[in-house]
Amino acid sequence: MLVLSTTKLTDALERMLVERFDTLTFKFMADIDQAEPFLAEAEILITYGEDIKEAHIKKAKALKWIMVISAGVDQLPFHVIIERNILVTNARGIHQIPMAEYAIAMLLNHYRQHQVFAEQQVEKVWDSTIATREISGRTLTIVGAGAIGQELARIGQAFRMTTIAVTHSGGKRRYFDHVYQNHQLEQALSNADFVVSLLPSTAETKGYYQYNHFEKMKNDAIFLNMGRGDAVDPTVLIKALDAQQFEHAILDVTPVEPLPKDSPLWEHDKITLTPHVSGKSAHYLPRALEIFTNNLQDYMQGITPSLNKVNLSRGY
């Protein structure tokens, strides 16, 4: 059985896989181009997902399982994967610690005026009159309340925040004071000081936020998107900011990445940008491979892997 990786793992992780599963054959390639000669015989594919095209799936005649070592699977050719009944699992949940930390850090950065003080240091200006605010006791609405959202809500409650979830199915969620369904989004936005979007990219979530949603937000609210960039059209976002419907947008994701240099998002004074780094961590790959190895143990015993199995019809 060949396990083919289209991305180079660390030497330590490669050794761990080879030694732990010594009855399997592993090939670790730097990219899909290097991996392509081995596609036809690969039964299991390890990938970040964005490099796999329909032609690759068709060439991989023996392929039964794709392990995507990221949470997003939106760039996979779903139709041909569904036709072949290929299992897909992902690394959902491993981002919860770094992404929750990112959100809190960025909200604190904005409220405590860290960027302003950094600029003043460069200019050698000592001005203690700059107004700062506290994030404690605020209302935090999280749209997409999976593992990342729950970790962020847990930390939010440590800051004595009221935590609100917006989910597909509703129901009780740990660390959330209130839970709303998607059709109740406007209600969930109306009292929020902070709105954090963790939506995946699916047919249902593209253009999810419309102008009327920003109209429902408080004028001093912060919108932070670290899910997928296509959940909101930049034109809509800028229009709402310019109309002072809400105070500031923090974007770790954009509809096109890298963000084109001519995008108006770069220079807008009410937008803070980071280059899709909220989930980055030195522990990223070990956590992803832990999910994979747990599933691989089941697979070798004839048990269909169930940990982080992707619902192909829903796209996540």
LUMDOLUM-289533 format. One line per 3 residues: number of its first residue (from 1); their letters; for each residue x, y, z of C-alpha. Coordinates in pm, 1 decimal, always signed. Last residue first. Layout:
BEGIN
NUM> A> X Y Z  ...
***
This chain:
BEGIN
316> YGR> -1678.0 +2063.4 +502.6  -1813.8 +2074.6 +147.0  -2180.1 +2005.9 +221.9
313> SLN> -2216.9 +1708.0 -13.1  -1863.0 +1593.2 +61.1  -1917.6 +1568.3 +436.4
310> VKN> -1553.4 +1553.7 +542.5  -1443.9 +1288.2 +792.8  -1264.3 +1457.8 +1080.9
307> LSP> -1208.6 +1128.8 +1268.1  -1417.4 +862.5 +1095.9  -1161.7 +640.9 +925.3
304> TIG> -1332.1 +334.0 +772.4  -1225.1 +29.4 +973.2  -1036.7 -242.8 +785.5
301> QMY> -765.9 -274.4 +1049.2  -520.4 -71.9 +841.0  -781.2 +203.3 +811.9
298> DQL> -827.7 +220.4 +1187.9  -456.8 +278.5 +1247.9  -455.8 +528.9 +961.9
295> NNT> -729.3 +731.9 +1130.9  -521.5 +777.3 +1445.4  -216.0 +844.7 +1228.3
292> FIE> -394.9 +1116.1 +1029.8  -529.6 +1300.4 +1331.7  -183.9 +1295.5 +1491.2
289> LAR> -38.7 +1411.1 +1158.7  -241.7 +1732.0 +1175.0  -128.5 +1805.2 +1531.3
286> PLY> +237.0 +1739.3 +1444.2  +200.0 +1960.6 +1134.7  +57.4 +2265.8 +1312.6
283> HAS> +267.3 +2266.1 +1631.7  +500.0 +2543.9 +1511.9  +184.0 +2744.7 +1456.6
280> KGS> +3.9 +2927.4 +1178.8  -373.7 +2943.7 +1201.4  -407.7 +3323.5 +1211.1
277> VHP> -150.1 +3373.1 +934.9  -366.7 +3449.2 +631.5  -163.3 +3756.5 +528.2
274> TLT> -271.7 +4012.3 +794.8  -479.4 +4319.8 +715.5  -625.4 +4594.6 +935.2
271> IKD> -906.3 +4794.8 +774.7  -1048.8 +5130.5 +881.7  -779.2 +5341.4 +715.5
268> HEW> -835.2 +5176.4 +377.3  -502.7 +5147.1 +196.5  -464.3 +4775.1 +139.5
265> LPS> -836.7 +4695.9 +103.9  -851.8 +4909.0 -212.7  -694.5 +4616.4 -402.8
262> DKP> -432.5 +4729.0 -655.9  -156.3 +4522.3 -497.3  -358.7 +4203.4 -540.0
259> LPE> -419.9 +4013.9 -212.7  -224.2 +3689.6 -215.1  -483.6 +3551.0 -200.9
256> VPT> -812.0 +3648.1 -365.9  -1135.4 +3665.7 -164.3  -944.1 +3791.8 +142.1
253> VDL> -839.2 +3630.5 +469.8  -676.3 +3766.2 +786.1  -907.2 +4064.9 +776.9
250> IAH> -969.2 +4299.2 +1068.9  -1252.1 +4540.3 +991.7  -1323.8 +4859.3 +1187.4
247> EFQ> -1598.1 +5082.9 +1323.5  -1936.6 +4964.5 +1197.7  -2211.8 +5116.3 +983.5
244> QAD> -1988.1 +5418.5 +937.6  -2105.9 +5469.6 +576.9  -1744.3 +5431.1 +463.9
241> LAK> -1721.8 +5106.5 +658.2  -2041.6 +4972.2 +501.1  -1926.3 +5061.4 +148.5
238> ILV> -1586.2 +4907.5 +219.8  -1740.2 +4575.5 +326.4  -1983.3 +4564.3 +34.9
235> TPD> -1705.1 +4629.2 -215.0  -1483.7 +4373.5 -40.8  -1751.8 +4104.7 -96.2
232> VAD> -1791.8 +3897.0 +218.8  -1775.5 +3522.6 +285.2  -1522.3 +3500.9 +0.1
229> GRG> -1233.8 +3563.5 +239.3  -1263.9 +3238.8 +432.3  -1253.5 +3197.0 +809.0
226> MNL> -1036.9 +3461.8 +974.7  -1274.9 +3755.9 +939.7  -1289.3 +4013.3 +1219.3
223> FIA> -1567.6 +4273.2 +1229.2  -1535.2 +4531.2 +1510.3  -1839.6 +4718.5 +1642.8
220> DNK> -1843.7 +5094.0 +1712.7  -2143.4 +5173.4 +1490.8  -2328.3 +4870.4 +1627.4
217> MKE> -2416.4 +4609.8 +1366.5  -2756.5 +4586.2 +1194.3  -2639.8 +4793.7 +898.7
214> FHN> -2351.3 +4549.2 +857.6  -2603.8 +4271.8 +800.1  -2800.0 +4487.3 +554.5
211> YQY> -2487.2 +4521.4 +341.4  -2463.7 +4146.8 +288.8  -2249.7 +3892.6 +469.5
208> YGK> -2277.7 +3542.4 +324.4  -2123.5 +3638.2 -9.7  -2001.6 +3280.7 -46.8
205> TEA> -2132.5 +3090.4 +256.3  -2393.3 +2859.1 +103.5  -2184.4 +2751.5 -197.7
202> TSP> -1905.5 +2667.5 +44.0  -1595.8 +2843.3 +178.8  -1569.7 +2781.4 +552.7
199> LLS> -1711.4 +3033.9 +800.0  -1507.9 +3148.5 +1097.9  -1634.7 +3507.3 +1115.1
196> VVF> -1573.0 +3701.2 +1435.5  -1812.6 +3981.7 +1527.0  -1700.7 +4198.8 +1819.9
193> DAN> -1911.0 +4456.0 +2005.3  -2219.4 +4250.8 +1928.4  -2570.9 +4370.5 +2012.5
190> SLA> -2720.8 +4365.6 +1661.7  -2514.7 +4087.2 +1513.9  -2696.7 +3789.4 +1668.6
187> QEL> -3035.0 +3934.8 +1571.8  -2917.4 +3988.5 +1215.7  -2789.7 +3631.0 +1196.7
184> QHN> -3119.9 +3468.1 +1295.6  -3151.2 +3277.8 +964.7  -2811.2 +3125.6 +1032.7
181> QYV> -2918.7 +2969.7 +1362.7  -2865.1 +3134.1 +1700.5  -2689.6 +3018.7 +2015.7
178> HDF> -2665.5 +3218.9 +2340.0  -2431.9 +3204.1 +2640.7  -2170.1 +3005.0 +2452.3
175> YRR> -1888.9 +2817.3 +2628.1  -2021.4 +2475.5 +2518.2  -2282.5 +2482.4 +2245.3
172> KGG> -2655.0 +2423.5 +2285.9  -2868.8 +2390.0 +1975.1  -2843.3 +2579.0 +1646.3
169> SHT> -2812.6 +2378.7 +1323.0  -2616.8 +2599.1 +1084.7  -2448.9 +2801.7 +1356.8
166> VAI> -2433.0 +3155.1 +1494.9  -2283.2 +3160.8 +1843.1  -2304.6 +3435.5 +2107.0
163> TTM> -2064.3 +3491.2 +2396.0  -2114.3 +3752.6 +2666.3  -1761.8 +3852.0 +2761.7
160> RFA> -1620.0 +3812.9 +3111.3  -1262.4 +3818.7 +2975.7  -1237.3 +3450.3 +3073.8
157> QGI> -1564.6 +3413.9 +2882.0  -1384.6 +3526.8 +2569.5  -1120.7 +3258.7 +2622.5
154> RAL> -1388.6 +2989.9 +2618.8  -1563.7 +3161.7 +2325.9  -1239.8 +3152.2 +2125.5
151> EQG> -1200.0 +2781.6 +2200.9  -1561.7 +2719.2 +2098.6  -1519.2 +2911.8 +1775.3
148> IAG> -1209.1 +2716.9 +1681.8  -1373.4 +2379.1 +1753.1  -1692.0 +2466.3 +1564.3
145> AGV> -1901.3 +2777.0 +1619.9  -1928.6 +2936.5 +1276.2  -2028.3 +3301.2 +1322.3
142> ITL> -1890.0 +3410.6 +1657.9  -2060.1 +3701.5 +1832.6  -1863.9 +3852.9 +2122.6
139> TRG> -2034.0 +4095.4 +2362.8  -1806.1 +4306.2 +2581.4  -1728.9 +4262.7 +2951.5
136> SIE> -1353.6 +4274.7 +2901.1  -1230.2 +4419.3 +2571.1  -1102.6 +4729.7 +2748.0
133> RTA> -1052.4 +5063.5 +2573.6  -769.7 +5305.9 +2499.1  -759.8 +5682.4 +2445.0
130> ITS> -428.4 +5839.7 +2341.3  -345.8 +6105.4 +2600.3  -12.1 +5948.3 +2696.9
127> DWV> +174.6 +6106.4 +2406.4  +552.4 +6059.7 +2391.9  +656.4 +6097.5 +2025.0
124> KEV> +988.5 +5950.3 +1909.5  +856.2 +5913.2 +1549.1  +923.1 +5538.5 +1546.7
121> QQE> +779.6 +5515.4 +1897.8  +471.7 +5707.4 +1785.2  +407.0 +5453.1 +1510.2
118> AFV> +424.6 +5169.4 +1762.0  +190.3 +5361.6 +1994.0  -64.7 +5399.6 +1715.6
115> QHQ> -41.7 +5031.3 +1625.5  -91.6 +4928.8 +1986.6  -412.6 +5129.7 +2020.9
112> RYH> -536.0 +4924.6 +2321.0  -870.3 +4853.4 +2153.2  -715.4 +4759.7 +1818.9
109> NLL> -431.5 +4544.9 +1952.6  -665.7 +4386.5 +2206.7  -897.7 +4277.6 +1927.0
106> MAI> -601.7 +4154.0 +1724.1  -454.1 +3956.0 +2013.7  -789.6 +3800.6 +2106.2
103> AYE> -845.6 +3688.2 +1748.2  -491.4 +3557.3 +1704.2  -506.0 +3358.1 +2029.2
100> AMP> -827.7 +3191.7 +1912.8  -662.3 +3116.9 +1580.8  -347.0 +2972.3 +1736.5
97> IQH> -537.6 +2744.1 +1978.7  -824.3 +2629.0 +1755.2  -620.1 +2555.1 +1445.7
94> IGR> -598.4 +2180.4 +1504.2  -977.2 +2151.7 +1494.3  -1026.3 +2045.9 +1132.5
91> ANT> -723.0 +1864.1 +996.8  -905.6 +1696.4 +708.6  -1059.2 +1368.2 +598.2
88> VLI> -1175.7 +1270.2 +249.6  -1292.1 +920.6 +149.6  -1310.3 +854.2 -223.9
85> NRE> -1649.9 +749.1 -359.8  -1515.4 +772.1 -716.8  -1804.7 +989.4 -833.1
82> IIV> -1779.4 +1192.4 -510.5  -1411.0 +1261.6 -574.3  -1492.1 +1354.9 -936.3
79> HFP> -1752.7 +1608.0 -826.0  -1549.6 +1743.4 -534.0  -1249.3 +1873.5 -726.8
76> LQD> -1070.3 +1999.3 -409.2  -1034.3 +2375.9 -364.9  -1294.2 +2401.4 -86.0
73> VGA> -1115.4 +2158.5 +143.4  -1025.4 +2404.8 +417.4  -920.1 +2259.7 +753.3
70> SIV> -562.5 +2181.6 +656.3  -368.5 +1858.0 +628.7  -607.6 +1713.5 +370.4
67> MIW> -601.2 +1333.9 +396.5  -735.7 +1180.7 +76.7  -851.7 +816.2 +83.7
64> KLA> -927.7 +547.0 -173.4  -686.7 +614.0 -460.3  -600.3 +312.0 -675.1
61> KAK> -671.0 +479.7 -1012.4  -492.1 +802.9 -924.7  -488.7 +941.1 -1279.7
58> KIH> -851.1 +1049.6 -1257.0  -783.1 +1221.0 -924.5  -484.0 +1404.3 -1071.0
55> AEK> -682.8 +1518.0 -1375.8  -952.7 +1663.6 -1149.3  -699.7 +1884.8 -973.1
52> IDE> -513.4 +1851.5 -641.5  -281.2 +2141.5 -554.5  -513.5 +2330.2 -317.3
49> GYT> -568.0 +2031.7 -91.2  -285.3 +2058.3 +162.1  -207.0 +1700.7 +66.3
46> ILI> -162.1 +1345.4 +196.9  -286.3 +1083.2 -51.4  -370.9 +723.0 +32.2
43> EAE> -399.7 +436.5 -218.3  -121.0 +563.1 -444.1  -38.1 +344.4 -744.0
40> ALF> -143.2 +578.5 -1026.2  -25.5 +886.9 -841.3  +340.3 +784.6 -828.4
37> PEA> +465.9 +976.9 -1134.0  +259.2 +1280.7 -1014.8  +433.2 +1325.9 -679.5
34> QDI> +710.7 +1552.2 -807.2  +457.3 +1773.1 -982.4  +223.9 +1759.0 -682.7
31> DAM> +481.8 +1915.2 -453.0  +784.9 +1843.9 -233.9  +736.4 +1468.1 -234.2
28> FKF> +724.2 +1219.6 +51.8  +679.0 +858.2 -59.1  +565.6 +607.2 +200.2
25> TLT> +532.3 +229.9 +163.9  +338.3 +54.5 +437.1  +437.4 -241.1 +658.7
22> DFR> +659.6 -16.7 +872.6  +372.3 +194.8 +999.0  +529.8 +340.0 +1313.6
19> EVL> +880.9 +356.5 +1168.9  +784.3 +514.2 +837.0  +535.6 +754.2 +993.3
16> MRE> +772.3 +867.8 +1269.1  +1061.2 +905.7 +1025.7  +850.7 +1136.7 +806.8
13> LAD> +747.9 +1337.4 +1111.6  +1109.3 +1382.5 +1221.1  +1227.1 +1478.7 +872.4
10> TLK> +959.3 +1747.4 +856.9  +687.3 +1703.8 +597.4  +730.9 +1778.6 +229.1
7> TTS> +399.6 +1815.0 +47.3  +238.8 +1591.4 -211.5  +245.3 +1295.8 +26.0
4> LVL> +189.2 +947.3 -111.5  +92.3 +647.6 +101.4  +145.9 +334.0 -105.5
1> M> +0.0 +0.0 +0.0
***
